[in-house]
Amino acid sequence: MKKFLAQLLAVVLALSLMTCGGFALAESDTIEINFVAAQYSDATEAYMRKVCEAFEAEHPNIKINLEVIGWDSISTTVNTRVANRQAPDLYNGGSASQFVADDLLYKPEDIISDELKADFYDVFWTNNIDPDLGEVYQIPYVASVRALYCNKKLMDEAGVTPPKTWNEVLEACEKIKEFYNGDVYAWGLDATTTEGQTTVAYYCWSNGGGYVDEDGNWILNCDANVEGFEYIKELYDNGYTNENPTSETRDDLQKLVANDKLAMLVTACFFPALYPDTELYISDIPYNDATQSASSTLGVQDALIFFNENAKATKDSPEKLQAIADFCDYFYAADNYTPFMIQEGLLPATNSGAEKLAQDDPDKAAYMSVLEGAKFYARSKQDWSDGAYAIIDAAQNMLTGMQTAREALDEAQAVVG
């Protein structure tokens, strides 16, 4: 009888600790939030730790377990942990779309404050809507825009100006190739797994093509995309590009520009901050004026997603979810968020962040107006990862001569159906 009463008392005690479907935490208990974040520069981790420690000082019952991982391995690392049921609570470094079907994520609206949601640029929030489910599963973390960056020294010596159209690119490339006798690459081309998916944004949007149509259906093998890929092949076959676009990454090419070995490169707005001693011309991404009347700009937003595995283990603890919401409010506060963006050469995704950027770094603030009119990847599609890798395979197969542009893009379209 005593044993039964002891067991009953234990059950009653356990039930008394349960509230709102979760377990109440004693004041002395610490809520741990596991946060895996991408490394944008050598200074990323130091700044993020500073923010986390400042938050912890104001919230002594919350511990942020921060892990900063390089872009070359973060996706593989997190995917492995997800497969082993060790997903972090917060993850910046990949797209939510690949995890939605398996019900691994919280919807941000179930966690973040209404004030934070309202602070995000509408174009970013809308871009994150899953086209199949009509729901948002990620929030913008950082933003950037792409443009054509030209090494001023090389361009001036060769007597060329930043090209605006495809024909002008060909003309400029030929002049640079002849002037430097092949010692300087004219045009940078990245078809690696790092940036190969941008080939559609840079060369197909500029010809009236793209990733998806107005209804969200994949159009990888449309005629405009095929023509865009054929233009890539023309640049490569003429010897205007770097020799190994299937293995030379954006980082490699940016170093070549800084070292006066590459004249022109389409890349992100953080590039000038990485090499402040390199004088650059900045121009729009060139377009095919035979089919288009203006350039298209690629806007990129890296996402922050919320895995539900650890919270589910504590019965969706409302205390933990509130702690995550509090941390997000703290991180995105303009005084914390905007200095981080300026340090990394990136752009804020919030209105308050943009206002502070205009005060602290007026030159960079000009990018914000460009970003508002930018186009984005189709990352909210659940099969975006499949589509992105299909594009990369298509570009590589075409450049290595394994397939024609049409064959490569037909195969890519078959992957996503």
N, C-alpha and C positions, 0 to 999 in steps of 0.2 A: 504493500500500500504506500509506504514511504517513497519507494522508487517511482511509483506511478505519479504521486503528487509532485515529485521533483521534476519528472518529465513534463507534466502539465504546466508547472510554473515556468519551465524553460520555453514552452510553446507560447504561453501568454506573454512572456517578456519579449520574445521575438516579434509577436504580432503587434505589441505596443510600440515597437520601433518603426513599424511600417506606416508610411504616410503617402497619400496620393499615388499609390502604386509603386513607391520606392522606399528606401530606407532612410530615415532621418539620421543625420550625422551629428554626433556630439561636438560641442564647440572645440574640443581638443583634437578632433579628427582632422586630417589633412586631405583635401581633395586634390588628386593628381591629374593633370592634363598633359597627355603625351602629344607633342607637337613636332612633326617632321616638316622642315622647311627647306626650300631650295637655296643653294648658294649662288648669289648673283655676282659677287666679287670677293676679294680677300677680306673686305671689311664687313661683309654681311653678318657673320656670326657674332662678332664683337658688338655690333649695334643691336642685334636681336636679343642678345643676352642682357644687355643694358636695359632694354625695354621690359623684358621678362622679370628681371630683378627689381625694377622699380614698381612693377605691378604687384609682385609678391610682397614688397614692403608695405603696400597699402592694403593688401589682402593676405594677412599672415596664415590663414587657413587654406590657402591655395598654393600649390606647387606646379610650376610649368616645367615639364621635362622636355627641354628643347634639344633637338638634334638637327643640325644643318648638314645637308648632303649635296654634293656636286651634281650638276645636271647630267653628267655622263652615267651616273649609277642610281639616281634617286628613284626613277620609275621602277627599275628592276628590284631594288631593295624593298620598296613599299608593296609591289605586287607579290613578292615572296612572303612578306609578313601577312598580307591579307589572306593568302592561301593557307598560311599556318595559323590563322585566327589570332594574329597579333597586330591587328590594324591600329594605327595611332588614332587619337581623338580628332586631331586637326592635321590636315595635309595640304601643303602648298607645293605643287610640282607636277600635277597631272590634271587630266580632265575627269569630271565626275561621270561622264557618259558611260565609261566602261564598267562602272560599279552599280548603275541604277537598276539594271534588270535583276540583279541578285539581292536587291533590297538591303544593301549594305550601308546606305546613307540616310542621314536626316535631311529633311528639307530645311534650308536655312531659316525660312519664315517661322519654323517651329522653335527656333533657338534665339536668333539675333533680335535685338531691340527694334521697335518700330522706328525709332530715331535714326538708327544706323541704316536700316533699309531705305528710308527716305533720303538719306545723304548720298547714296550711290547715284552716279549718272544714269539716267533712264536708259540710254543706249546700251550700257553694260548689262543692266539687269535684264532688259528685253532679250539681249543676245544669249543669255543663259537659260532661256526657257526651252525645255525639252520639247521639240516639235511633235513628238508622238504622244506625250503625256500632258503637255501644257503646264508643267510644273518646273520650278527652279530647284536645282540640286547643288549649286555652287554659287559663291559670291566672288566678285572680282578682288584680286589681291594686289596686283600691280598692273600697269598698262604701259604700252609703248606704241609708237607708230614707226613705219618704215619709210625710208626715203633713199634717194640716190646720193651717195657721198663720194666726192671726187678729190683726189690728192691735188691740191692747188699747184704745187711745185711741178708735178709731172704734166698736168694739163697745160700750164702756162708755157713750159718748155716746148711742148709739142704743138703749141698754137691751136689748141682746141678748147671749146667751151662745153659746159655740161649739156648733153643732148636731151631733147624733149621728146623726140619720136623715135620709132624703131629704125627708120632710115638714117636719122642723125647718129644713132648709136653705131650703126655699121660704118658710117663715114669716119666718126671719131676713132673707132677701134682700128681702122685701117691706117689712119695717120699715126696713131700711137705705136702700132706695130712697126711701121716703117721707120719712124723717128728713132726708136730705141733698139731697132734691129733685133727684136724679140727678147731683149733683156728685161723688159717690163711687160707684165700682163696688162692688157687693156681692160678687160671686163671680168669681174669675179663671179663665179658660178658655184653654188653649193647644192649638190644633189645627194648629200649624205643623210643619214638617219636623223641628224640634228635639225636640218633646215630644208630637206628635200621637198616637204609638203608645200613650201612657199612657191614652188615653181608655178603652181596654178595661180596664185595671187599675183605674182610679178609679171607673168607672161601670158596668162589666159584672161584674167580680168581686164588686162590692158588691150585685149582684142575682142571683148564682149562675151567671153566665156565665164567659167567659174566652177565652183564646187557643186552647188545645187541650184535648182530653178526656184521660182517664186513660191512654189508649193513645198519646197524642202526636199525634192527628189534629186538624187545624184545625177549629174550630167557630165561625168568625167570624160567621156568619149565624144562630146559634141564637136561639131566642125571647128568652132572657134578655139577650143582647147587643143585640138590636133594641130591647127595652124600655129598656135602659140608654142607648142612643143617643137614643131619643125623650125621655128625661129631660134629656139635654144640650140638645136642641133647645128644650125647654120653658124651661129656664133662660135660654137665649139670646133666645127670642122674647118673653119677659116683660121683657126689658131689665135683667136682673139681672147680666149679665156685661159684660166689656170689649167695646167695639164691634167690634174686629177680631181675633177669635181665630184667624183663619187666617194672620195676619201678625205678631201680637204674641207674642213669645217668652216663655219662662219668665223670662229675665233682665229683660225689659221689665216683666213683671208684678211681679216681686220689688221692682223700683224703685218701682212704684206703691204697693205696700204700705208701703215705707219712707217714702214721701212723703205718706202719709195720703190716698191717692187710691183705694185698693182695700182692702176689709175682710177678705176671706177668700181663701186660696190654698192648694191642695194642692201641695206642693213638697218638696224634699229637705232632709235634716237639716243640710246645710251653710249653709242660708239664714240662720239667726240669726248665724252668725259673719261673714257679709258685711255685716250692718247691726246691729252690737252696740248701737247707741243706740235701736233700735226695740223697744218693749215688745210682747211677743207672748203670746197664748194658744196652746198647742199641744195638739191634740186628734187623735183617730183620724179616719181617712177615713170620712165618713158612708156609711151603708148603707141599703138598702131593707128596713125592718123588716117589711114585708109578706111577704118571701120569705126573709130571712136573720135570724139571731139575733146576729150579731156582725160587726164590721168586718174587712176584709182589708187587709193592709199590703203595699205593693210594696217588695220589696228589689231593689236594683240593684247589680250588680257590673260594673265596667269590667274588661276583660280585657287580659292580656299574651300576645301570640302570637309564635311563633318561625318566621320564614320560612326556608326551606331553600335558597334560591337561591344566596346567597353562599357558604355552606358547601359546597354541591355543586360550586361552581367550584374549590374546593380539595380535592376528593375527600372531602368530609365530614371535614375535618381534625379529629381527636380533640382536638388542642390548642385549637382554636377553640371547640369545643363545651364543653370543660372551662372555658375562660375565661368563656363565657356562664353556665355553672352557678355559677362562683365569683362572678360579678357578681350573680346572682340571690340567692345566699346573703347577700351583703353588703347588697344593697338591702333585703331583707326582714328583716334582723336588727332586733330590736325597737328598739334604740337609734337606728337610722337611719329605720326605716319609720314607727313610731308618731308621732314629732314631725312628720313630713310629713303624716300624716293629721290631726293636731290643727291644724296650720297651715291645711289646706285645708277644715276642717270636715267631714271624711269619716271613715269607719270602717275599721279594719284588718280584713283577711280571714284573719288568722292568730291562733292561740291565744296565742302569745307576745306579739303586738301588742296583743291585747285585755287581757292581764294588765298590760302597761305602761300602757295607756290607763286602766285602773281606778286606777292609782297617780297618773298625771299629770293626768287630767281626769275625775274621778269623775262629774260631771254627764253627760258625753257617754257614759260607760261604760254608762249605763242603756239606751242605744239598742241595745247588743249583744244583750240578751235579746230585744228586739223583733225584731231582724234574724234570729235563729235560727228564728223561726216565720213568717218572711215568705214570700210567694210571689214568683216571679221571671218575667221575660220568657221566652218560648220561644226564646231566642237560640241555643241549641245546635242547633236545627233548621237544616239547610242552606239552606232557603228562608226563613229568618227575615227577611232584608232585604226580600224580596218581600212577605212578610206585613205587615211594619211599614209599608211605604209604601202597601200596599193599605188598611190601617187609616186612615192619614193622609188618603188620597184620599177614603175613605168619609166621614170626619168633615167634611172640607172641602166635599164635594159636598152633604152634608145641610145644613150650616149656611148655605151660599149658596143653598139652595133648588133646586138642580139635581136632587136625588133625595130620595126619602123615606128614612128610616132602613133600612127593609127593602130597598129597591132598592140603596142604597149598600153594605150589608153583603153582599147576594147577589153583587154585583159583586166585592167584596173576596174573598169565598170562592172565586169562580171563578178568581181570580188564583192562589191557592195550591192549588186543586184539591181 
